Amino acid sequence: MSEYNFRMLGTMSGTSLDGFDIADCSFKFENNHWHYTLHKGRTFRYRPDLRQKLAHAHRFSAFDYLLLDKELGKEMGFFLREFANNQPYTAIALHGHTVFHQPERGLSSQIGNPAEIFALTGIPVICDFRKQDLALGGQGAPLVPIGDGLLFPDYDLCLNLGGIANISCLKAGKRIAFDICPCNIVLNHLAEKLGKNYDADGKLAAGGRVIGILLAELDELDFYAKNYPKSLGREYIEAQVLPLLEQGNATVADLLATFTAHITQQIARAINKLTDKKQARMLISGGGAYNTFLCDTITRFLPNIEVQIAEKNIIEYKEALIFGLLASLRLAGQNNCLASVTGATHDHVSGAIYGFRKKT
């Protein structure tokens, strides 16, 4: 099999709206294995007005939605051009920013116009990784798990605590992955009620009281009765989860404590169904890895799991890194979407390409 070397700019814009992550990473395929180097990463914070637009984009008219797609593409293009600093890269791996994700309708939409990005950077853009999977009957998500298997094979489980908590593992020889429950998208929403962007170290939650009735209501949401593959979108969270938290007069600290307990219980239930090993190793990444209270609670709920918090660069840039891998797989003609993860009819090579020019 051929050998490949790619230098990629991997990107991610998550549902928690923390900012636009860029990872400078190299990928080498040799001896039938992929190897990576994460050289550096940076998170560019969105302007407050743009962040507000992104938070409410699912309510925009079609025209305003298209204007925001163009505006975000330019903003991302400026960020990428500054970060690249005229250095040569094979391509930009663009996740975009998810506005709609309704796999039951075969729909997932990400904005951040790739043509604008190519025009500003001069670097080819590989993007739109989800639509083909949806057309093949899949969820179009999650996409990161293939990277868990190829880049982090020493772990039995990979848990990502992002806007949405999701899990990945190898089961019966196949990579299995799915969204578990909302995570930072809800915790940050609650912290913002107190004028904070997030609950640092989970200190507010640690000082709160778990509301038993609310916890039971959260645990009874219909999403948890579904078998995997399954994925969550902002629309479901806003329609089904947030209204439960807005009833009554509970303090923000109590709501944070209750939702942290909910996240922990759902993670523990999911993992106990996935592995019966007496001792399994799990890597935790994503912004929630900085939430000491959440991670300590997860560890207590899983006594048979050896929990390891990823190093800082992986916590912050793992998803951007793996999108760089997805783009590398696309160029190598290797599958980057797994049917066992998404539920598509078969494994496949996905991703649209903007800006490659024929060499003369």
C-alpha positions in Angstrom: 0.0 0.0 0.0 1.2 3.5 -0.8 2.8 5.8 1.8 1.5 9.3 2.4 2.7 12.4 4.1 0.3 15.3 4.7 0.6 18.6 6.6 -2.9 19.7 7.5 -4.7 22.6 9.3 -7.5 20.8 11.2 -10.4 22.9 12.5 -13.3 22.6 14.8 -16.1 25.0 15.8 -18.2 23.2 18.5 -21.7 23.6 19.9 -20.4 25.1 23.1 -19.3 28.2 21.0 -15.9 28.3 22.8 -14.3 29.5 19.5 -12.6 28.3 16.4 -9.9 25.7 17.0 -7.0 25.3 14.5 -4.5 22.5 14.8 -1.3 22.4 12.8 -0.7 18.6 12.4 1.2 16.2 10.2 0.1 12.7 9.2 2.2 9.9 7.9 0.9 6.6 6.6 3.5 3.9 6.5 3.6 0.1 7.2 -0.2 0.2 7.1 -0.5 2.5 10.1 -1.3 6.2 10.5 1.0 8.3 12.7 0.5 11.9 13.7 2.3 14.9 15.1 0.4 17.8 16.6 2.8 20.7 16.1 0.7 23.5 17.7 -2.8 24.7 18.1 -4.7 27.9 18.7 -8.3 28.9 19.6 -9.6 32.0 18.0 -12.5 33.6 20.0 -15.5 34.8 18.0 -16.5 38.4 18.2 -19.4 38.8 20.7 -21.8 39.8 17.9 -20.8 36.8 15.8 -21.1 34.4 18.7 -24.6 35.7 19.3 -25.5 35.1 15.6 -24.2 31.6 15.8 -26.2 30.9 18.9 -29.4 31.9 17.2 -28.7 30.9 13.6 -31.2 28.1 13.7 -33.9 30.8 13.9 -32.6 32.8 10.9 -34.4 33.3 7.6 -32.9 31.5 4.7 -31.4 34.7 3.4 -29.8 35.7 6.7 -28.5 32.1 7.1 -26.7 32.4 3.8 -25.3 35.8 4.8 -24.0 34.3 8.1 -22.4 31.4 6.2 -20.5 33.9 4.1 -19.6 36.0 7.1 -18.4 33.1 9.1 -16.4 31.7 6.2 -14.6 35.1 5.9 -13.9 35.2 9.7 -12.5 31.6 9.6 -10.5 32.5 6.5 -8.9 35.4 8.3 -8.1 33.3 11.3 -6.6 30.5 9.2 -4.5 33.0 7.1 -3.1 34.5 10.3 -2.3 31.1 11.7 -0.8 29.7 8.5 1.5 32.6 8.2 2.4 31.8 4.5 3.6 28.3 5.4 2.8 25.5 3.0 0.0 23.1 3.9 -1.6 20.3 2.0 -5.1 21.4 2.9 -7.5 22.8 5.4 -9.8 20.3 7.0 -13.0 22.2 7.7 -15.6 21.0 10.0 -17.6 24.2 9.9 -20.2 25.2 12.5 -23.2 23.0 12.9 -26.5 24.8 12.9 -29.0 22.0 12.2 -28.5 18.3 12.9 -31.6 16.2 12.4 -30.5 12.8 11.2 -34.0 11.4 11.4 -34.7 13.7 8.4 -31.4 13.0 6.7 -30.3 16.6 7.6 -27.1 18.1 9.0 -26.0 21.6 8.1 -22.6 23.3 8.8 -21.8 26.9 7.9 -18.5 28.5 7.3 -18.2 29.0 3.5 -15.3 26.9 2.2 -15.0 28.9 -1.0 -14.4 32.1 1.0 -11.8 30.3 3.1 -9.9 29.1 0.0 -10.1 32.6 -1.6 -8.6 34.2 1.5 -5.9 31.6 2.3 -5.0 30.0 -1.1 -5.0 26.7 0.7 -7.3 23.9 -0.6 -10.2 23.1 1.7 -11.7 19.7 2.4 -15.1 19.9 4.0 -18.7 18.7 4.2 -17.9 15.3 5.7 -21.5 14.5 6.9 -23.9 14.8 3.9 -22.8 11.7 2.1 -23.1 9.6 5.2 -26.7 10.9 5.7 -27.5 10.0 2.1 -26.3 6.5 2.8 -28.7 6.1 5.7 -26.3 7.1 8.5 -26.5 9.7 11.2 -23.7 11.8 9.7 -22.2 11.7 13.2 -20.1 11.1 15.2 -17.1 11.4 12.8 -14.2 11.6 15.3 -14.3 7.9 16.4 -12.3 6.6 13.4 -9.5 8.8 14.7 -9.8 7.3 18.2 -9.1 3.9 16.6 -6.3 5.0 14.3 -4.5 7.6 16.5 -5.2 6.4 20.1 -5.3 2.6 19.9 -3.9 2.1 23.4 -7.2 3.1 25.0 -10.3 0.8 25.3 -12.6 3.8 25.5 -12.4 7.5 24.4 -14.8 9.9 26.0 -15.2 13.4 24.7 -16.7 15.9 27.0 -17.6 18.7 24.5 -20.9 20.5 24.0 -22.2 17.0 23.7 -20.6 14.0 25.5 -19.8 11.1 23.2 -18.0 7.8 23.5 -16.0 5.6 21.2 -14.7 2.0 21.7 -13.9 -1.2 19.9 -16.5 -3.9 20.4 -16.5 -7.3 18.8 -13.9 -6.1 16.3 -15.9 -3.0 15.2 -15.6 0.6 16.2 -18.7 1.7 18.1 -19.5 5.3 19.0 -22.5 7.5 19.8 -23.6 10.7 21.5 -24.4 10.0 25.1 -26.0 13.2 26.4 -25.7 17.0 26.4 -22.7 18.2 28.3 -21.0 21.6 28.1 -23.8 23.1 25.9 -26.1 22.9 28.9 -23.5 23.5 31.7 -22.3 26.7 29.9 -25.9 27.8 29.3 -26.6 27.6 33.0 -23.3 29.3 34.0 -24.2 32.2 31.6 -27.2 32.9 33.8 -24.7 34.1 36.4 -22.6 36.1 33.9 -20.0 33.4 33.5 -18.9 31.7 30.3 -18.5 28.4 32.1 -18.4 26.8 35.6 -14.7 26.8 36.3 -13.6 23.5 37.7 -17.2 22.7 38.4 -17.1 24.6 41.6 -20.6 26.0 41.3 -22.0 22.5 40.6 -20.0 21.1 43.6 -21.7 23.6 45.9 -25.2 22.8 44.6 -27.8 20.2 45.6 -29.0 17.5 43.3 -32.8 17.8 42.7 -34.0 14.2 42.6 -37.3 14.8 40.8 -35.5 16.8 38.0 -32.8 14.2 37.7 -35.4 11.5 37.2 -37.2 13.6 34.5 -33.9 14.1 32.6 -33.1 10.4 32.8 -36.5 9.6 31.3 -35.9 11.5 28.0 -36.7 9.4 25.0 -33.2 9.8 23.5 -31.8 7.5 26.2 -34.1 4.6 25.2 -32.8 4.6 21.7 -30.1 2.1 20.6 -26.9 3.3 18.9 -26.0 4.6 16.4 -27.5 7.8 17.6 -26.6 11.5 17.7 -27.8 14.7 19.3 -28.4 18.1 17.9 -29.0 21.6 19.4 -32.6 21.5 18.3 -33.4 18.5 20.5 -31.6 20.0 23.5 -33.5 23.2 23.2 -36.8 21.5 22.7 -36.5 18.7 25.2 -33.8 19.4 27.8 -33.7 23.1 28.5 -37.4 23.4 29.3 -37.0 20.8 32.1 -34.3 23.0 33.6 -36.4 26.2 33.3 -39.4 25.0 35.3 -39.5 25.9 39.0 -37.3 28.2 40.9 -34.2 26.2 41.5 -30.9 28.0 41.9 -28.3 27.8 39.2 -25.9 25.9 41.5 -28.6 23.3 42.1 -29.3 23.0 38.4 -25.6 22.6 37.7 -25.3 19.9 40.4 -28.3 18.1 39.0 -27.2 18.2 35.4 -23.7 17.1 36.3 -25.2 14.1 38.1 -27.3 13.4 35.0 -24.2 13.6 32.7 -22.3 11.2 35.0 -25.1 8.7 35.3 -25.7 8.6 31.6 -22.0 8.1 30.9 -21.7 5.4 33.5 -24.7 3.6 32.0 -23.4 3.8 28.5 -19.9 2.6 29.4 -21.2 -0.3 31.5 -23.1 -1.5 28.5 -20.1 -1.2 26.2 -17.5 -3.1 28.2 -17.4 -5.9 30.8 -13.7 -5.8 31.2 -12.5 -5.9 34.8 -10.1 -3.2 34.0 -10.4 -0.9 31.0 -8.5 2.2 30.0 -10.4 5.4 29.1 -9.1 8.7 27.7 -11.1 11.8 28.5 -10.7 14.8 26.2 -12.8 17.9 25.3 -13.3 21.1 27.3 -15.1 19.1 30.0 -11.8 17.5 30.9 -11.0 20.7 32.7 -14.2 20.3 34.9 -12.6 18.7 37.9 -15.8 18.1 39.7 -17.4 16.4 36.6 -14.3 14.2 36.0 -13.9 13.2 39.6 -17.6 12.2 39.8 -17.3 10.2 36.6 -14.2 8.4 38.0 -16.1 7.5 41.2 -19.0 6.1 39.2 -16.7 3.9 37.2 -14.4 2.0 39.7 -13.3 -0.6 37.1 -12.2 2.0 34.6 -8.7 3.5 34.6 -9.4 7.1 33.7 -6.8 9.2 32.1 -7.2 12.9 31.3 -5.6 13.7 28.0 -2.7 16.1 27.8 -3.6 19.8 27.3 -3.0 19.9 23.5 -5.2 16.9 23.0 -7.9 18.2 25.3 -8.1 21.4 23.4 -7.4 20.2 19.8 -8.2 16.5 19.5 -11.3 17.1 17.3 -9.4 19.5 15.1 -6.6 17.0 14.9 -8.9 14.2 13.9 -10.6 16.3 11.2 -7.1 16.8 9.8 -6.9 13.0 9.7 -10.3 12.7 8.0 -9.0 15.0 5.3 -5.9 13.0 5.0 -7.9 9.8 4.6 -10.0 11.6 1.9 -6.9 12.4 -0.1 -5.5 8.9 0.4 -8.7 7.3 -0.8 -9.2 5.5 2.5 -12.5 5.2 4.3 -13.1 8.0 6.8 -16.7 7.2 7.8 -17.5 4.0 9.5 -20.9 2.3 9.1 -20.6 0.7 12.5 -20.5 4.2 14.0 -23.0 6.1 12.0 -25.4 3.4 10.8 -24.7 4.0 7.1 -25.1 1.2 4.6 -21.3 0.8 4.3 -18.0 2.4 5.1 -17.1 5.2 2.7 -14.7 8.0 1.7 -16.4 11.4 2.4 -15.6 15.0 1.9 -15.9 17.8 -0.7 -12.8 19.5 -2.0 -12.4 23.2 -2.9 -9.4 24.8 -4.5 -7.1 22.1 -5.7 -5.4 23.1 -8.9 -3.8 20.8 -11.5 -0.1 20.8 -11.2 1.8 22.1 -14.3 
